[in-house]
């Protein structure tokens, strides 16, 4: 679907361009990280993995995390949007201000979605897998937890605020710009099949986190965020929703640490249960409400899909 600001490049091409640009940008971010690590730690790149949990190098890992998020996720989406459209920020969804009611309903969706997500996580963790696969999946999970531990600590309120920035604000802006404002947006415009686009991009989103035990819960989160974007056409709603999801998780960790747990134990504490799946009907009802609220306040400019196609998501 084109508009008066399109530069003539198809959105199908834009989707695959963005995948290629993101992969290349992540490689560039990795190369930029090497001199940053050397300058800040005085050690070679061969020690980056071995010293991951060394508190003395925490600042270096924090800077590297920022570089990876901005260069690897945010900038590729902006660049491809610029190549496709004369108003790239508007194309992605940064223009326009969502209503307070949209923010409120999105908050409720994320809140109840956390319970449903816990249910999906429970089923994910109880799926039977071969023993050698489980060893590999456990290793991935340990590496992910170690990565989180290397960039944050939650021993004070100031550290809690910093963790919110590193693990909630930064990912919310950069990941939503890439996955929803870029990939989902371009694929939806290309295929005119919103459900297909949302599911494909949500699978990519979940796989990109390299966590087997969190695959279904992140897939569900991706679908929720995809629907929020599809109905509103505004990336600010997604950034808000993603921030809430991550911020609540960080807050739970912080409270656990205040109650005497270590960060490592708090991250491994698995309180998921299958009862959370009962929140799924509530999430669906809230999405119907969000759709009605968004369609009433939809701007006269062309959204990611015409209203009749957006309505097909409920058919």
C-alpha positions, 0 to 999 in steps of 0.5 A: 500500500502506497501513499503520497509520501512513498518513494516507490519501493515496495513494502515487501522489499522494505521488510526484507531490507530491514531484516538484512539491515538489522543483521548487518547493524548487529554485526556493526554494533559488535565491532563497535563494542570491541574498542569500547570494551578495551577502552573501558576495561583495559583488557582484550575482547577475549575476556568479554565472555569470561568476565561477564559477571565481574562487577568491575566491568559492569559499566562497559557492558552497560554501554555495549548494551546501549550500542546494541539496542540503538545501532542494532534495532532502532537505527535500521528501522529508521533508515529503511523507513527513510528509504521507503517514505518521505515521512519516515517517523510518521510511517513508523507511527511516531506521529500523533498522540494516543488518547488517555483512554487508549493508554489506560486500556493498554495498561489493563491489557498488559496487566492481565496479559502478565497473568496469561503470559505466566500460564503460557510460560508454565506450559512451555516449561513443562513440555517434554523435550529430549535430555540433550535439548534440555541441557542446551536450553538450560545453558541458554537460560543461564547465559541470558540471566548472566547477561542481565546480571552483568548490566544491572544490580538492584541493591538501591533505589537508584540502581532500580531506576537505572535498571528500568532504563536499561531493561525497560525504557531502552528495549521498549523504544528500540525493539518496538521501533524495529519489530512493530513499527518496522517489520510488522508494519511493512509486512502488513502493508505488503500482504494486507494480512494483519494476523499473518504479519503479527504472528510471523513478527512475533515468532521472530521477536521471541526467537531473537531473545534466545530463550526456550523457556520464555518462547511462548510467553514472549510470543504471546507478548509479541501478539499483544503488542502487535495487536496494539500497533495494528489497532492504534497505528501509533508506536507510542502505545507499544513503547508504553506497553513494552515498558510496562511489561518489562518494568513490572518484571524488574519491580518484582525482582527489586521487591524480592531483593528487598525481601532478602533474595539475591538477584540470581535467586530472584531471576531463577524463582519460577512462580508461573502456574497454569491458572494464569491462562484463565486471564486470556478471555479478559485480555481478548475482551479488553482488546475488543474495547481497545479496538473500538476506542482506537477506531473512534479516534482514528485519524483521517490519514491512512493507517497501517490497514484500512478499517475494514481490514483491521476489523478482520482480526476479529473475524 
